Amino acid sequence: MAVLEEGRSLIGLRLIIIERNSTMDRFPKLLKAIFCGLVVSFLFVGCGDDEEEVLDTYRTKVLLDMQMDAEADQTICHKYRLKKKPIHLEFEVVEDSYKEKSMAGLKMPGMKTTTGKMVRALRFENIAKVVEARYCLQENVILALVMQETRGEDCRPNQSSTHPWGDGGFGICHMQGVVGEEYGLNTVCNPNCGEKHSKFVCFKHAAMLGQQMYNDDKCDRKLMIDRDDRLHPVLNLDAVGRMLALAGGSLENKVKRYRGGSTKQRNLYWDRVSQYMRLLDSKTRRTKVQKEFNKLNNDKLKIGGEIVRKDAFKQYIAEHQRQNVNYGMLDYVELGKCECVD
C-alpha cells in the first residue's frame, strides 16, 4: 500500500490506495477520501461533505511515506528499468467535483518575472511532489526545473528568435523528442528525427507539433496529450524524475546531467535552478507571490462563474491542481515509492 501522511494536526489524514480488486461500487466516496488525504497535492478542495475547503499549502511541510504495494512490480524501480515508462495515463474526470471550471477575468503576472514563473509552475506542484517522493529527489527540484525550462507554461515550445516553433523541446519541463523516446515516451519523433548537427534537435517535428498544439488544439491540454506523452503533465514530470534519478550522485550532478551541453552552460543552468529552489522553499517569497497575485485578481477573477472575493491565489492554484488529478494521478500514486539507491 501507498501511505501518505501529512505532518499537521489540522489534517492528520492518511491515504490508503485502493487495490484494483477492491469493491468498486464504493469508488466515488473512497476517491474523495483519498484526495482529501492526498495532502501532497496541498490544495485539493471538497474535504467536507457539505462545504469546500482549500488547504493552506504554504505554511506546512508534508511528510511522505510511499511504500510499494506488496503485489506491485518492484523491479520497475531498479536502475536498469528507469528508462521505461512506468505507466500509461490518459485524461478522465474522476468525479463531478473535479470537472473543469471556467475562468474569466484572470490577470497573470508577467511571464518573465519571478512571480509569474512561480505562479505558473505552482499549478503543477502536486504532481511534482509525488514525482520527487517516488524517485527520492530533493524537494522543489522538479518545479525549479519547470521554472527554468518553460516558466510554467505547458503549451510553450522551446522557441528561439530563428525558430518560432522551437528545436523540438516540449512539455511542462522541456524535453527533446529523442530523449523522450529514450525514456519510453511516445512522441512525434521517429528514427529520422534530428538535424545534421545534432540528433537532439528536430525543427520539422517541432513545427508540426507546435502548430497542432496552437492551431488545432488551442493549447487544450486534454487534446494535446494524445499527440505526444511529453505534453502529459504527469508523464512529462515523471520522465524528468527518472532522468534525475538515473544520473545519480549529488543534486548538482543530477541537474547538470539533465541540462547537458558545455561546462559553462551546465554551471549557469545549475545556478539558476538552485536559485529557483531557494525561492520555492522560502515562505516569505511564497507569501509575496500570493499577495501580488491577489492584488491583481481579488474581486476580478471568476472561477465557475463566481467572483473570487478573497485569496484568489489559493483558489486559482487549487483549481489547477484539482484538474491534475484527472490526468491519472490516482493511478500514478498507486505505483508507490522507488528504492532510493544510487
C-alpha positions, -999 to 999 in steps of 0.1 A, spaced: 0 0 0 10 36 -5 5 57 26 9 94 26 8 112 60 7 150 65 25 164 95 -1 189 105 -27 182 132 -54 201 112 -54 174 86 -39 143 102 -52 122 74 -37 90 59 -41 78 24 -47 42 17 -46 34 -20 -75 13 -33 -64 -21 -45 -75 -29 -80 -95 -59 -68 -114 -39 -41 -151 -33 -42 -156 -7 -69 -192 3 -60 -177 24 -32 -152 41 -56 -166 76 -57 -167 80 -19 -133 64 -15 -119 86 -42 -130 117 -24 -115 105 8 -83 96 -10 -77 130 -24 -87 148 8 -59 127 23 -35 132 -6 -21 163 11 9 161 -11 -13 179 -35 -17 206 -9 -47 223 -22 -74 198 -30 -109 211 -24 -141 195 -11 -129 176 20 -161 183 39 -194 166 30 -213 199 26 -186 225 22 -154 232 2 -122 239 20 -89 250 5 -60 236 24 -31 260 31 -1 247 13 24 274 20 27 271 58 32 234 62 56 208 51 44 174 40 58 141 52 55 115 25 59 78 32 50 59 0 56 22 0 53 -2 -28 22 -24 -29 32 -60 -19 19 -72 -53 35 -44 -74 63 -50 -98 91 -36 -77 118 -42 -104 103 -12 -121 123 10 -98 156 -7 -104 181 14 -124 180 -7 -155 143 -1 -157 143 37 -151 143 43 -189 109 25 -192 77 45 -189 61 31 -157 25 35 -166 2 47 -194 -21 76 -184 -50 93 -201 -74 121 -192 -106 111 -173 -127 132 -149 -125 112 -117 -158 126 -103 -181 156 -107 -162 178 -82 -131 176 -104 -148 188 -135 -130 217 -152 -145 251 -142 -144 281 -164 -121 310 -156 -126 347 -166 -110 380 -156 -77 364 -148 -47 387 -149 -14 369 -147 19 384 -135 44 389 -163 57 357 -178 94 367 -174 91 379 -138 100 356 -109 64 359 -96 50 350 -129 72 319 -132 63 308 -97 26 312 -101 26 292 -134 48 265 -120 29 261 -87 -1 249 -107 18 216 -111 32 214 -76 11 184 -65 24 164 -94 60 175 -88 58 165 -51 46 130 -59 74 126 -85 100 138 -61 88 114 -34 87 85 -59 123 90 -70 138 102 -37 146 137 -51 152 168 -31 121 190 -25 113 216 -52 139 205 -77 112 195 -102 94 228 -101 127 247 -102 134 229 -135 100 238 -147 105 275 -139 138 274 -158 127 254 -188 92 268 -196 83 294 -169 55 270 -160 38 272 -195 29 237 -206 20 249 -241 53 266 -248 78 251 -273 115 256 -268 114 287 -290 142 309 -304 143 340 -325 151 320 -356 128 291 -349 94 301 -336 82 265 -331 115 257 -313 141 230 -317 119 201 -307 117 206 -269 82 202 -255 64 196 -222 59 215 -189 96 207 -184 112 208 -219 123 175 -232 136 167 -267 118 141 -287 148 117 -290 153 119 -252 116 113 -246 118 82 -268 149 70 -249 129 72 -217 99 52 -231 76 81 -240 55 80 -272 65 111 -291 61 126 -326 98 118 -331 108 89 -353 141 72 -365 146 101 -389 143 127 -362 172 150 -357 193 175 -377 227 170 -392 244 190 -364 226 173 -336 203 143 -331 186 161 -303 173 189 -325 144 184 -348 129 216 -364 105 197 -387 87 178 -359 88 209 -337 69 229 -363 44 201 -369 36 195 -332 37 232 -323 12 241 -350 -11 213 -340 -10 224 -303 -17 260 -311 -39 259 -342 -58 226 -338 -59 220 -300 -59 257 -290 -35 247 -262 -62 225 -246 -41 200 -226 -69 174 -228 -64 172 -265 -26 178 -266 -18 147 -245 -30 124 -273 -3 137 -296 28 133 -275 35 119 -240 57 149 -233 25 170 -232 10 149 -205 18 166 -172 23 135 -151 42 115 -177 64 145 -185 74 152 -150 78 115 -142 103 112 -171 122 142 -156 123 125 -123 136 93 -138 163 111 -156 175 128 -124 174 95 -105 193 77 -132 220 104 -133 229 96 -96 254 115 -75 247 149 -59 217 170 -68 241 194 -86 253 165 -108 218 153 -115 207 188 -127 238 194 -148 233 160 -164 198 169 -172 210 201 -189 238 187 -209 260 209 -230 292 227 -222 306 231 -187 297 268 -188 262 260 -198 258 234 -171 272 257 -144 249 286 -154 219 262 -155 226 248 -120 230 284 -106 195 293 -119 178 261 -109 193 262 -74 182 298 -71 146 288 -80 147 260 -55 156 285 -27 128 308 -38 103 279 -38 115 269 -3 110 304 10 78 311 29 85 348 26 88 346 -11 56 325 -15 37 349 6 49 378 -16 38 359 -47 4 353 -31 -1 389 -23 10 401 -57 -14 377 -74 -43 386 -51 -37 423 -58 -42 416 -95 -72 392 -91 -92 396 -59 -128 407 -69 -119 403 -105 -112 366 -112 -142 344 -118 -140 306 -113 -170 286 -124 -189 319 -129 -184 331 -94 -162 361 -85 -134 353 -61 -136 378 -33 -107 366 -11 -73 350 -17 -77 344 -55 -42 329 -55 -52 299 -34 -83 292 -53 -66 296 -87 -38 272 -77 -63 248 -61 -85 247 -93 -55 238 -114 -42 212 -90 -76 197 -88 -76 193 -126 -42 175 -124 -60 146 -106 -79 139 -139 -46 131 -156 -42 98 -138 -26 109 -105 -45 82 -86 -30 55 -107 4 71 -106 4 75 -68 -6 38 -66 28 29 -81 44 38 -48 80 48 -40 111 36 -56 140 22 -37 164 51 -31 197 36 -42 224 55 -61 
